[in-house]
Amino acid sequence: PSFKLREVASMYFTMIAVFLVILVVALQGSAPRGSDFPYKVPLDPQGLLELSWNVSYPEQAVHFQLLIRDLQFGLLFGMSDRGEFENADLAVLWSDGHNSYFGDAWSDSKGQLHMDSQQDYQLLGAWRAPEGLYLLFRRAFSTCDPKDYLIEDGTVHLIYGILEKPVHSLQAINISAIHRGLQRVQLLKPNITVPELPSDMKTMEITAPNVVIPSQETTYWCYMAELPDGFPKHHIIMYEPVVTAGNEALVHHMEVFQCAAEFDSFPHYNGPCDSKMKPDRLNYCRHVLAAWAMGAQAFYYPEEAGLAFGGPGSSRYLRLEIHYHNPLVFKGRRDSSGIRLYYTATLRRYDAGIMELGLVYTPVMAIPPGEDAFVLTGYCTDKCTQLALPTAGIRIF
């Protein structure tokens, strides 16, 4: 059955009967197709909250689709500058046990919630499905509301909170007493046309086989792989993640490194990267071939360039590194995630490269206590740039 959203006599919120089996889509009358939301990320470690979204640059807006697999008495979803629940911009769904409400809210410096007089999280629909409740809502990049978060390029701190008990009003929600969390994503994705792929394209999966994810919050897992003997020079033209179903909330990021060509061989290894059992030679596998982080999609090289691997002067040994983020310390979870490379023997005009900029993690980087501000500066000497950069320079894309 289908029910319309019941508008109440208030400028502040919209009532929705989410405790019923409902099907509401204000725009089309049916649930949007999954392809309408190309970006997806789990919000919580258990995968109970799954966020999908699309970006409309003509509308200057983001459409969010939030799947709640185990709805209790509501949730909070929003954004803040540093991932805190104070001074946050929030969309709130809450229930008093009889009726449920949706509204745009903000929190002050003490974490107290207030209904926003300007409702910029626009609820477009809600519907039940076998997997849970879907909420569809829209938010403009910029709302000119001083209480709202400005959605810009770069990392956005998404926050969520789960209401496990009924509340009689928005102001009655105690943020400090609810289960809450943080997810960092890049909301605004570049609007890039997918290039046509060549007919001789092949694929190769670099995956860690049947890893038992350690029952600790953070693990970096290393796995050694090899290219076939005599593997000639190819160009990587695309790559994408291969994440084991059910582990989407645990696989935080992955990288494939190529080892140094100066060594004829590298030992096999499949274990934690910080283990004393890890061979020291694996530290010479540092040339990045592919990198992926949670929320990212497939990466395509431009049609005129590809990342070279294989052939003379190129090591056939690869190291896959997976960062598992397991804050709930699940035990016995098995994983075979990795990265799928798409490559061609038809070499393109240019060899692409990957430049990593930043500072190495060391204790020296610690911020001294009591500092209002602290600047960390990195330097790249001329010896380094002369060795790594051609005289004609490089083109960054």
N, C-alpha and C positions, 0 to 999 in steps of 0.2 A: 504494500500500500504506500501511497505517497501523501505526505502532509506538507502544507505550506508553513513557512516560518511565521510564528505568531508575533506580530509587532506589539510591544507594550507602549503605554503612553509615557515614554521617557526618551529623551535625546541621548541617553547614556548606554543603553544596552538592548540586545535582542534576545528574546526568549526562544529556546529551541528544545523540543521534546526528545532529547537524546536518550532517555531511558527507554523509549520505545524502539522497535525495529523500524527505522525510518529510511526514506530515500528522498533526499532533497538536493536538487542542484538548481540554483536560481537562474543560471544562464541557459542551460540546454535541456534540462529535465532528465538527464542521464549522466552517469559517472564519466568524467573525462578519460580518454585513453591514456595508458601508461606512457606512450610516446609523447604526449603533450607535456610531460615533466621529465626532461632528459637528465636532470641532476638529482641524485639521491644520496642520503647519508643517514645512518642510524644515529639517533641522539643519545641514547643511553646504552650502557654495556650489555644489557639483557636483550636489546633489540625490541623493546616494547613500544618505543616511539620511533617512527621512521618518517623523515622529512624528505619530500620531493619538491622541486621547484622549477620554474622557468623564468627567463628574463626577457622582458619586452622593452627594448630600447626606444621604439617609437612612443610607447606609453610611459616610459620612464618609471616602470613598476615591476615588482616581483610578484608572481603568483605562487602561493605556498599550498601544498597538499600535505596534510599531516595525518598519518595513520596511527591510531591509538589502539594497540592490540588488546589491552586489558584496562578498559576505562573503569575507574572507581567513582570518584566524586568530582573529577575535573582535573585541569592542569593549567600551568602557566608556561607560556612560550614567549621568548623575546630576545632582545639584544641590549648589550651595554658595552661601555668603552673597554672594560678590562675583564669582562666575564663575571662581574659581581651582581648581586641582586639589589644592591642599593643604587639609586639613580638609574634605574633600568626602564626600558620601554617595552611594554608587555601586552600580549593578547591573552586574555584569561577566560577560561571556561570553568564555571563552577556550578555546583548543585546544592540545594538545601535539603535534598532528599525527596522532594516532590517535583520541583521545576528546576530547569537548568538555564544558565545565562551565559552569554558571550559578550565581551566588551574589550575596548582599548583602554589600558590603564598604564599608570606609571608609579614608580616607587621613589620615595624621598631618601634622604641621606641616612635615615634610621631604618629603612626597609619597610615603611608603612605604605600600603597600596592606596591609590587614589584613582577614581574613574577620570579619564581624560575628557575634557569638554569638547575636544575635537577628535572624533572617532575615525582614525586613519587605518586601522586594521579592519578592512571591510569584509565581513562574512558573506561569502557567495553561495555556500551550500554545505550540507552535511548529509551523510548517508551511511547506513549500515551495510556491511559486507561480511562474508564468512570469516575474514581475517581480522575484522575489528571495525571501529568507527573512523570514518574519514571526515576531516574538516578541510574546506577549501576557502581560502581567504586571500586578499590582495593587499599589498602595501606599496605605496609610491616610494621612490628613492628618497626624495626630499619632500617634506610636508609643510615646511615653514612653521612647524609647531616646536617651540623651545623644549617641550617635554619629550620629543621624539628623537630617535636615533637616526642619524644621517647615513644612509646606505651608500657606501663608496667602494672603489676598487680596493683590493687587498683583503686581509683576513678580517672576518667578522666573528665576534664572540657571541654565539647563540647560547642561551640559557633556557633551562626547563625546570619545572617543578611539578610534582604529582600530588594531588589532593587525595588523601586516603580516608577522610572523614567529611561529612556534609558541613557546609558553612552557610550561615543565614545572610551574609552580605559579603561584598568584596572586601570591605574594611576589616572583616573578622578573620581574614586569612593571615595566619602567622607564618611569615616566610621562613623564619628560623626553625620552625617545627616540621617542615615538610621535606620529603625526599626530593633532592634537587641535583642538578649537574650542569655541565658545560661542554659544548662542542665548538671547535674552531673550524670554520669553512670559508671558502671564497665564494660569496654569493653571486657576484657579478662576473659572469664568464664572457670571454671575448666572442664576438659574433663572427666566426671564421667558417668559410665554405670548405667542406671536406673535399680534398683533392681526389681526382680519379686515380685508382690504384692500378698498377701494371698487371698484365695477364700472366707474367712469369713470377708473380709474388708467391713466396712460400712463408710458412710460419714455423716458429720454434718456441716451445714452452720451457721456461726456466722455473721450475717449481720445486719446493722442498717436499720430499715424499713422506706423507703420513707422520708428521711431527706431532708429538704430544705436547701441547702448549703448557709450559711450566705454570704451576699454581702460585704465581707471584705477580705483582702489579705490572712490572716492566721487564720485558725480555727482548734482547736482540739476538736473533737466530741466524747463523751462518750455514750456508750449504754450497759446496763446490760442485760445479758442472763443467763439462768439457765439450768443445766443438769437435766435429768429426776430424779424423786425420786428413791432412791435405786440404782443409776447408779454404777455398779461395776467397779473395776479397769480395765482399758484398756491401750493399748499403741497407741499413735499417731505415725504413720509410714510415713506420708506424709501430706503436706498441700500446698495449692495454693491460689492465690488471686481470688476474685470474684468482678470484677469492672463493674459497670453499664456502658453499652455502651454509648459512647458520653462523658463520664466523665474521660477518661483515662488521660487527661492532668491536671485534678484537684485533683485526689486522689494521694497524694504524698507518704504516707506510712501508714501502719496499723499494729496494734499489738493486740493480744488476751492475756489478763492477767487472771490468776486464783486468786480468793480472798483468804484471810487468813482463815484457817479452825477453828480458835478460836472463830469465830462468827457464830451463828446458822443461821442467816439470813442477807440479804443485801437488801436495798430498791431498787425498780425499778427506773431507770433513763434513759432518752434519751434526751441529750442536750449538750451544750458546756461544755468542761471539766473545764473551768475557771469560770463558772457561780457561783454566790453566792447561787443559788438554788441547786447546786450539793451537795448531802449529804456527810458529812465528812467521813463517813465510807468507801466510795469508794476509799479513799486513801490507804486502806489496801488490795487493789486488785493489786498486783505488781509482782506476779510470772508469768513470760513469758511462754506462751504455744506456740505461733507462732508469727513471725514477718516478714513483707514483706515491701519492698520499690520499688518505681517505677523502672522498668527495670528488676526486678528479675523474675525468673521463679518459677516453683514448687520446693519445697524442699523435699528431700527424706532422711529418716534416713537409716543408714546401716542395713543390714539384721539381724544383731545380737542385735540390740538395738531399743528401742522406748521410747518416752516421756510419762511417766505415768500420767494419770488423772483419777479421779473417785475412788470409794472405800473408806475404812476407813481412816480417817485422811486427807481426801481431800475434799475441799469445792466444792459444786455443783454450785457456783456462778462464773460467768465469766464477765469480762469487756472488751468490744471492744473499741479500741481507733483509730480514723481515723484522720489523718492530711490532711486537705483540703488546697491546695495552689491555691488561686484564685486572681492572680495579676491584672487581668482585671476587677475584681469586678462584675462578672456575677450575675444577680438577678434571683431568681425563679428556679434555677437549682435543680432538685430533684435527689437524690442518694440513692441507697440501696446496697452499696458495703460492703465487709467484707472478711472473710477468710473461706475457706472450709477445714475442717479437715478430714483426712482419718485415721481410727483407727481400731484396731482388738482386740478381746477378747482373742486371743491366745498370751499370753505374751511372749516376746522375752527374751533372756538370760540376757540382761542388761537393767537397767533403764537409759535413757539418761537424761541429764540436760542442762540448759542454764546458762552460766555465763556472767554477764554484768560487764564490766570494764570501768571506766571513772570517771568523776567528775560531781557532780550535778550542774545544772545551778543556779548560785547565783550572786548577784552584786559583791561579793568579787572576782569573776573571771575576772573582767574587767581589760583590759590591761592599765596601767598608760600611760598618754600622754608623748610623746617625747622619748619613749623607742625604741632602735634599735632592741632589742630582749627581750623576756619575757618568762620565763619557769613556767609552772603550773605543780605541782607535786602532785600526789595522793598516799596515803599510805593505805595499808590494814593491820590491826594489827593482832597479833597472836590470839587474842580472836576471831576474825572474821574467820580466816582460820581454826582454830580448830573446830569451830562450823559447818562450811560449807563443809570442805573437809575431806574425810575419811582418815584413817591412811595409807592405801595402795595407796593413791593418785587417780588421775583421768586420763583418756585417752582422749585427745582432738582430734576431727576430724572435 
